[in-house]
């Protein structure tokens, strides 16, 4: 296996711009652990949580559970200038921008800078931390979108 381009780490500092949460369509895929954290945060049972805040989406022939979006494409949990479930937000949100697609190459990482002003500024996140986010996602399989 070859050494990743981020062997010496990557600079990232969240600027709280909220571009990753608002104004553009997208998916926030959920794991069982995400659903449990959101149940804790909202006080809802699983069925009520899924019916209120989630939707099934077809991605490459697989139906996965994703958070809903508002009509303006803001995350369903975006409210009053921030995340209404921040403490228990999904892993996909907590691990941003350290997603496999953003880590394919130095070019893909640098391209992300157009969308996210926190890329290539701030503290260095070591390879071990970045690999840890990827490993955690692998250890938390995504929920089948047919599941209530």
N, C-alpha and C positions, 0 to 999 in steps of 0.2 A: 504494500500500500504506500502510495506516495505521501510526502509531507504536505499538509495543507498550507495554502498561502498565508494563513493566519498563525503560523507556527509561533511567531513572537507576539501574538495578541493583536487586538484591534481596538482602535479608539472609538468610544461612543459615550455620549452624555445626553440623556433625555432632556430636551429643551421645553417639554410640556406644551409643544405646539399643537398637539392633538391631531395631526394630519393622519396618523395611523388609525384613528378612531372615528373620523368624520369625513363627510363630503364626497366620498368615493365608494362605489359598490365593492363588496368583498365578502369574505366568509370568515367567521371565527368558529372553527371546528372544535367540538367538545369531546372530552373523554369522560369516563365514569367519574374520575376524581374531580373533574371540573364541575360536573353536575352536583356532586356531593357538596363541594364548596359553595356553589350558587344556592343550593337548598339551605345551607347554613346561613348564608347572607340574607336571603329573602324570607326565610321562614316558611316557604312553600313546600308542599310535597312534590315528588318528582313529576307526576302527571300534570299538576297545575303549572309548575315551572316550565315544562316543555311546551305545553299548550299556550302559555302566555308569552314566553320569550324566545322560543326556538322554532326552527323550520327545517324540514328535510331538503337537502340539495343533492342533485345528481352531478357527480364529478367523475368523469372518465368511466361511467358505468357503475360507480359505487354510490349508494345513497348514504350520505353522512348527515349528522345533526349539526346545525350551525345556529348561532344567534341570529335573530331577526335584525333588520335594519329599519330605521324610521324612513318616512317618505323622502327625506333629504339625504339619505344614505348614512346618517349618523348611526352609531351603534345604539341598539335598543336601551342600553344602560347609560348612555351619555346624558347627563343632566346638570344644570347649574354650573357649567364650566368644568366639569370633570366626570370621572367614572363613578357611578353610583354603587358599584360593587368592587371598588379598587382593592380592598383588603383580600377579597376572595375571587379576583378576576381569573379568567381561564389561563391555562399555561401558555397558550398561543400569544396572549397579550403580555404576560410576564416575561416571556423569552424574546420578544421583539427587540432588536432586529436580527437576532441570531437564529435565523431559520435556514435550513439547508439550501434553498434556492438563492438566498442572499450570500451564501458562503461557497458557491460553486467556484468562484474565481475572484481575483483582485478586481477585475473589470465589473463583475456583477455587484460586488460590495461598493465600489466607487459609483456605479450607476444609481445605487440607492440614495446617494447623497442628494440627488435631484428631488426626491420625495421627502427625505428626512434630514433636517438640518443638524441633527445630533451625530450623524455619521462622520467619522474622522475628526472629532473634537473630544475633549475631555479625557477622562482616565483610560488607561489601557486595560482591557478585559483579556485576561490570559487565556491561552488555548484550552487549558483545563476547564475553565469556567464555560467557555463556548461549547466545548465538547460535552460538558455536563448538561447544558440545555438540550442539546440534540439527543443525548442518551435518555433524558427524562421524557421527552416526547415519544421516543421509541418504546419506553416502558409503560406509557399510558395510551393504549390503543384508542382510536376514535370510535365514538358511538355510532352504531348503525342507525340511519335515519328513519327506519321503520319502527324503531323501539319507542314506545310511549314513555 
